[in-house]
Amino acid sequence: MLIIGDIANKLEKKYQQKYGVAVFDIDLEETKNGVEIKGEVLVKGHRESLLSILKENSVKIKKENIKILSDVCKRYEIGWAIVRIGIIDLKFRYVSNKIINEKILKRIRCSQAFRGEILRVLYKNEDQLLVQQNDLTLGWVNRKDLVLKKKSLYKEWKKGNYAIKGKMIKIPKTNCHSKQCNTEHSRSIISGSVADSRENSKRKKILKQVQNDGNLIVKEAEEYLDTKYVLGGKSEKGIDCSGLVQIAYKNSFNIILPRHSWDQKEMGIKIRLDNVRSGDLIFLIKKSDRHRHVGIVDVVLCESAKRIHSSEAENMEISINLIHASLDLKKVVRQNLENVLERYEFVEARRIME
């Protein structure tokens, strides 16, 4: 059986190796009736790991009071901050500014924040702060890039339509945040597509789906076409696949999605691939290295079906395209889904809004 005091120490060292600094301060006290636990950890998983190891070693827990700093309901922040410069990088691992360089930053960047963005401050170490964005992303930032605020900004920080697993967000027409907000799909029709051989009623249903508000999300994503691929980026200077998805939803309808692709995969509802419409998300895994990936669906009509209001529309053909930040092509591109599936395996499609 492990010595009680060693359990917390081993976990702390484990997290320190992974994150550079372990936000894991646990005090275990043995009593006649069991162990009393108190302290603070960064995320729920750290608490669960500790309790699981104690259980595996038949340690009886008499009392437990562990604060989870990232729990927004408990309000354990030590302060608030506002980004004072254009773009700042969030790093998932603490690395001293004395040794950090572009090569290291490329490996540890997990997201970015923009001028005026509110950040929840959870921890500080030297000249860096551990912060939480309103999409719940955690990361280290430089203290000098922020303006610290003592007054709580929680209500302002929490604004937005938070995506939830198993539920779609209903968006009223007046809630569009995009400058391009309109219901007319004015882009050029792209030819070269997959024919839909279903009955006419199914074709009419698909035609209606092509003309929905999902096109507003597509238009936001189009603003980033040809933007270079940057891991952890989410700006016009560089962006990754999940960053593109997050920005498109945020800018069009103020929908707040998680930062990373497989967290986004938990949001909304799962749908069939043959039922996707513009604005839906498709999740993939790269065949060569199992890299996780996500893109935004863009359903368009073929050249032969431009006259969407005529009876000829019943004989239309559609193309399922994907707008995504491609690591292989090193930029944001629009590709036919069939071409994408030459390199990727389809995992699932999800719908976030109705």
C-alpha positions as CSV (number, residue, x, y, z in Angstrom):
1,M,0.0,0.0,0.0
2,L,1.3,3.4,-0.9
3,I,2.1,5.9,1.9
4,I,-0.7,8.4,2.0
5,G,1.6,11.4,1.6
6,D,3.3,10.0,-1.5
7,I,0.1,9.8,-3.5
8,A,-0.5,13.5,-3.8
9,N,3.2,14.1,-4.3
10,K,3.4,11.7,-7.2
11,L,0.4,13.3,-8.9
12,E,1.8,16.7,-8.4
13,K,5.1,15.7,-10.1
14,K,3.1,14.1,-12.9
15,Y,1.2,17.3,-13.6
16,Q,4.3,19.4,-13.3
17,Q,6.0,17.4,-16.0
18,K,3.0,17.8,-18.3
19,Y,2.0,21.4,-17.7
20,G,5.3,22.9,-16.6
21,V,3.7,24.1,-13.3
22,A,1.4,21.9,-11.3
23,V,-1.7,23.8,-10.1
24,F,-2.2,21.0,-7.6
25,D,-2.0,21.8,-3.9
26,I,-3.4,19.0,-1.8
27,D,-3.1,18.3,1.9
28,L,-3.9,14.8,3.1
29,E,-4.3,14.2,6.9
30,E,-4.7,10.8,8.4
31,T,-7.1,10.3,11.3
32,K,-8.4,7.3,13.2
33,N,-11.6,7.2,11.0
34,G,-9.9,7.8,7.7
35,V,-8.2,10.5,5.6
36,E,-9.2,14.2,5.5
37,I,-8.5,15.9,2.1
38,K,-8.4,19.6,1.4
39,G,-6.7,21.8,-1.2
40,E,-7.1,23.0,-4.8
41,V,-6.6,21.5,-8.2
42,L,-7.0,23.0,-11.7
43,V,-9.6,20.7,-13.4
44,K,-12.2,18.1,-12.4
45,G,-10.0,15.3,-13.8
46,H,-7.2,16.0,-11.3
47,R,-9.6,15.6,-8.4
48,E,-11.0,12.4,-9.9
49,S,-7.5,10.9,-10.4
50,L,-6.6,11.5,-6.8
51,L,-9.8,10.0,-5.4
52,S,-9.5,7.0,-7.8
53,I,-5.9,6.2,-6.6
54,L,-6.9,6.5,-3.0
55,K,-9.8,4.1,-3.6
56,E,-7.5,1.6,-5.4
57,N,-5.3,1.6,-2.4
58,S,-8.2,1.1,0.0
59,V,-7.9,4.5,1.6
60,K,-11.0,5.5,3.5
61,I,-12.0,9.1,3.0
62,K,-13.5,10.7,6.0
63,K,-13.8,14.3,4.6
64,E,-13.0,15.9,1.3
65,N,-12.9,19.6,0.4
66,I,-11.1,20.1,-2.9
67,K,-11.5,23.3,-4.9
68,I,-11.6,23.0,-8.7
69,L,-10.3,26.3,-9.9
70,S,-11.6,26.1,-13.4
71,D,-15.2,25.4,-12.1
72,V,-17.0,28.6,-13.2
73,C,-20.0,27.9,-10.9
74,K,-17.8,28.1,-7.8
75,R,-16.1,31.3,-8.6
76,Y,-12.5,30.6,-7.5
77,E,-10.8,33.1,-9.7
78,I,-8.2,35.4,-8.1
79,G,-9.1,38.2,-10.5
80,W,-10.0,39.4,-14.0
81,A,-8.0,40.8,-16.9
82,I,-8.6,42.5,-20.2
83,V,-6.3,41.9,-23.2
84,R,-4.6,45.2,-24.0
85,I,-2.9,44.4,-27.4
86,G,-4.1,43.0,-30.7
87,I,-3.5,39.2,-30.3
88,I,-1.9,37.2,-27.5
89,D,-1.0,33.5,-27.5
90,L,-2.3,31.1,-24.8
91,K,0.0,28.3,-23.9
92,F,-1.1,25.0,-22.5
93,R,2.2,24.5,-20.7
94,Y,4.1,27.0,-18.6
95,V,7.5,27.8,-20.0
96,S,9.6,30.7,-18.6
97,N,9.8,33.8,-20.8
98,K,13.5,33.6,-20.4
99,I,13.8,30.6,-22.6
100,I,10.7,30.6,-24.8
101,N,11.2,31.1,-28.5
102,E,9.1,30.6,-31.7
103,K,10.0,26.9,-32.0
104,I,8.8,26.2,-28.4
105,L,5.7,28.5,-28.8
106,K,4.7,26.5,-31.9
107,R,4.5,23.4,-29.9
108,I,2.7,24.7,-26.8
109,R,0.2,27.3,-28.2
110,C,-3.3,26.2,-27.5
111,S,-5.3,29.2,-28.5
112,Q,-5.3,33.0,-28.9
113,A,-7.1,36.0,-27.3
114,F,-7.8,39.4,-28.8
115,R,-7.7,43.0,-27.7
116,G,-10.6,43.8,-25.3
117,E,-11.3,40.2,-24.5
118,I,-12.1,39.4,-20.9
119,L,-10.1,36.7,-19.2
120,R,-10.6,34.9,-15.9
121,V,-7.4,34.8,-13.9
122,L,-6.9,31.5,-11.9
123,Y,-3.2,31.4,-11.0
124,K,0.1,33.3,-11.3
125,N,3.7,32.2,-11.6
126,E,6.6,34.7,-12.2
127,D,5.6,37.0,-15.0
128,Q,2.8,34.8,-16.4
129,L,-0.8,34.2,-15.5
130,L,-3.0,31.1,-16.0
131,V,-6.3,32.3,-17.4
132,Q,-9.6,30.9,-18.6
133,Q,-11.4,32.2,-21.7
134,N,-15.2,32.3,-21.9
135,D,-15.1,29.1,-24.1
136,L,-13.4,27.5,-21.0
137,T,-10.0,27.2,-22.7
138,L,-7.1,27.3,-20.1
139,G,-3.7,28.8,-20.9
140,W,-0.7,30.8,-19.8
141,V,-0.3,34.4,-20.9
142,N,2.2,37.1,-20.3
143,R,1.2,39.5,-17.5
144,K,2.4,42.5,-19.5
145,D,-0.1,41.9,-22.2
146,L,-3.1,42.3,-19.8
147,V,-4.8,45.0,-17.8
148,L,-5.8,43.6,-14.4
149,K,-9.2,44.4,-13.0
150,K,-10.3,43.8,-9.4
151,K,-14.0,44.1,-10.2
152,S,-15.8,40.9,-11.2
153,L,-16.5,40.7,-14.9
154,Y,-18.3,37.4,-14.6
155,K,-21.6,38.5,-16.2
156,E,-19.8,40.1,-19.2
157,W,-17.5,37.1,-19.5
158,K,-20.4,34.6,-19.6
159,K,-22.3,36.3,-22.5
160,G,-23.0,34.2,-25.5
161,N,-25.0,31.1,-26.7
162,Y,-23.1,28.2,-25.1
163,A,-23.3,25.0,-27.2
164,I,-24.5,22.0,-25.2
165,K,-24.2,18.3,-25.9
166,G,-27.4,16.7,-27.1
167,K,-29.2,20.1,-27.8
168,M,-29.3,22.5,-30.7
169,I,-29.3,26.3,-30.2
170,K,-32.3,28.0,-31.6
171,I,-31.2,31.3,-33.1
172,P,-33.8,34.1,-33.8
173,K,-33.2,36.2,-36.9
174,T,-32.5,39.3,-34.9
175,N,-29.6,37.5,-33.1
176,C,-27.2,37.6,-36.0
177,H,-23.9,39.3,-35.1
178,S,-22.4,39.2,-38.6
179,K,-22.1,42.3,-40.8
180,Q,-23.0,40.0,-43.7
181,C,-26.2,38.9,-42.0
182,N,-28.9,38.3,-44.7
183,T,-30.8,35.3,-46.0
184,E,-29.8,35.6,-49.6
185,H,-27.1,33.2,-50.7
186,S,-25.2,35.3,-53.2
187,R,-22.1,33.3,-53.7
188,S,-21.2,31.9,-57.1
189,I,-22.4,28.3,-57.5
190,I,-19.6,25.8,-57.6
191,S,-19.9,23.0,-60.1
192,G,-18.6,19.4,-60.0
193,S,-20.6,17.5,-57.5
194,V,-22.2,14.3,-56.2
195,A,-25.7,13.6,-57.6
196,D,-28.5,12.9,-55.2
197,S,-30.6,10.1,-56.6
198,R,-33.5,10.3,-54.0
199,E,-37.1,11.1,-54.8
200,N,-38.2,14.6,-55.7
201,S,-39.6,15.3,-52.2
202,K,-36.2,14.6,-50.7
203,R,-34.6,17.0,-53.3
204,K,-37.0,19.8,-52.4
205,K,-36.1,19.3,-48.7
206,I,-32.4,19.5,-49.5
207,L,-33.0,22.6,-51.6
208,K,-34.7,24.3,-48.6
209,Q,-31.8,23.4,-46.4
210,V,-29.3,25.0,-48.8
211,Q,-31.1,28.3,-48.3
212,N,-31.0,28.4,-44.5
213,D,-29.0,30.5,-42.0
214,G,-26.1,28.0,-42.1
215,N,-24.9,30.0,-45.1
216,L,-24.1,32.9,-42.7
217,I,-21.6,30.6,-41.0
218,V,-20.2,29.6,-44.3
219,K,-19.7,33.2,-45.3
220,E,-17.8,33.9,-42.1
221,A,-15.6,30.9,-42.8
222,E,-15.0,32.2,-46.4
223,E,-13.4,35.3,-44.9
224,Y,-10.5,33.1,-43.9
225,L,-10.0,31.2,-47.2
226,D,-6.2,31.1,-48.0
227,T,-5.3,32.1,-44.4
228,K,-2.2,30.1,-43.4
229,Y,-2.5,27.2,-41.1
230,V,-1.1,27.9,-37.6
231,L,-1.6,25.3,-34.8
232,G,-3.6,27.0,-32.0
233,G,-4.2,30.1,-34.1
234,K,-7.6,31.8,-34.6
235,S,-6.9,35.0,-36.5
236,E,-6.4,36.3,-40.0
237,K,-2.6,35.9,-39.4
238,G,-3.0,32.1,-38.9
239,I,-5.6,29.6,-37.9
240,D,-6.2,25.9,-37.2
241,C,-9.3,23.8,-38.0
242,S,-11.1,24.1,-34.7
243,G,-10.2,27.8,-34.5
244,L,-11.9,28.4,-37.8
245,V,-15.0,26.6,-36.7
246,Q,-15.1,28.5,-33.4
247,I,-14.7,31.9,-35.1
248,A,-17.3,31.2,-37.7
249,Y,-19.9,30.4,-35.1
250,K,-18.9,33.2,-32.8
251,N,-18.9,35.9,-35.4
252,S,-22.2,34.8,-37.1
253,F,-24.5,34.0,-34.2
254,N,-22.4,34.6,-31.0
255,I,-22.4,30.8,-30.4
256,I,-19.6,29.7,-28.1
257,L,-18.1,26.4,-29.0
258,P,-15.2,24.7,-27.2
259,R,-11.7,25.4,-28.5
260,H,-10.6,22.0,-29.7
261,S,-12.1,19.7,-32.3
262,W,-13.0,16.7,-30.2
263,D,-14.6,18.9,-27.6
264,Q,-16.6,20.5,-30.4
265,K,-17.6,17.0,-31.4
266,E,-19.5,16.6,-28.1
267,M,-21.8,19.6,-28.9
268,G,-25.1,19.8,-30.6
269,I,-26.7,16.6,-32.1
270,K,-25.3,13.9,-34.3
271,I,-26.8,13.7,-37.8
272,R,-26.5,11.5,-40.8
273,L,-24.0,12.4,-43.5
274,D,-26.7,12.4,-46.2
275,N,-28.7,14.9,-44.2
276,V,-26.0,17.6,-43.7
277,R,-26.7,21.2,-44.6
278,S,-24.6,24.3,-44.8
279,G,-23.1,25.3,-41.4
280,D,-23.0,21.8,-40.0
281,L,-19.7,20.3,-38.8
282,I,-18.0,17.2,-40.1
283,F,-15.4,15.4,-37.9
284,L,-12.6,13.3,-39.5
285,I,-9.4,11.4,-38.6
286,K,-6.5,11.5,-41.0
287,K,-5.6,8.1,-42.3
288,S,-1.8,8.5,-42.2
289,D,-1.3,9.8,-38.7
290,R,-4.7,9.6,-37.0
291,H,-4.8,13.4,-36.6
292,R,-8.2,14.7,-35.5
293,H,-9.8,17.2,-37.8
294,V,-13.0,19.3,-38.3
295,G,-14.5,21.3,-41.1
296,I,-17.6,23.4,-41.9
297,V,-20.2,22.0,-44.4
298,D,-21.0,24.1,-47.5
299,V,-23.8,22.6,-49.5
300,V,-24.1,24.1,-53.0
301,L,-26.1,23.5,-56.2
302,C,-24.5,22.3,-59.3
303,E,-24.2,24.5,-62.4
304,S,-27.1,22.7,-64.0
305,A,-29.4,23.6,-61.1
306,K,-28.9,27.4,-60.7
307,R,-32.5,28.2,-61.4
308,I,-33.6,27.1,-58.0
309,H,-37.1,28.6,-58.3
310,S,-38.0,26.7,-61.4
311,S,-39.6,23.3,-61.6
312,E,-36.2,22.1,-62.9
313,A,-34.9,22.3,-59.4
314,E,-36.5,19.0,-58.7
315,N,-33.8,17.4,-60.9
316,M,-31.0,19.3,-59.1
317,E,-27.7,17.9,-58.1
318,I,-25.9,19.1,-55.0
319,S,-22.3,19.2,-53.8
320,I,-21.1,18.7,-50.3
321,N,-18.0,20.8,-49.8
322,L,-15.9,21.3,-46.7
323,I,-14.3,24.6,-45.7
324,H,-11.4,23.7,-43.4
325,A,-7.9,24.7,-42.3
326,S,-5.8,22.0,-43.9
327,L,-2.5,21.1,-42.3
328,D,-1.4,19.4,-45.5
329,L,-2.2,22.4,-47.7
330,K,-1.0,24.8,-45.0
331,K,-4.0,27.1,-45.4
332,V,-7.8,27.4,-45.3
333,V,-9.4,25.8,-48.3
334,R,-12.8,24.7,-49.7
335,Q,-12.8,21.2,-51.1
336,N,-15.3,18.7,-52.3
337,L,-16.0,16.2,-49.5
338,E,-15.1,13.2,-51.7
339,N,-11.7,14.7,-52.3
340,V,-11.2,15.2,-48.5
341,L,-12.2,11.6,-47.8
342,E,-9.3,10.4,-49.9
343,R,-7.0,11.4,-47.0
344,Y,-9.4,11.3,-44.1
345,E,-11.8,8.9,-42.5
346,F,-15.3,10.2,-41.7
347,V,-16.1,10.0,-38.0
348,E,-19.4,11.9,-37.7
349,A,-21.4,15.0,-38.6
350,R,-23.1,17.3,-36.0
351,R,-25.6,20.1,-36.1
352,I,-25.2,22.9,-33.6
353,M,-28.1,25.3,-34.4
354,E,-31.6,25.2,-35.8
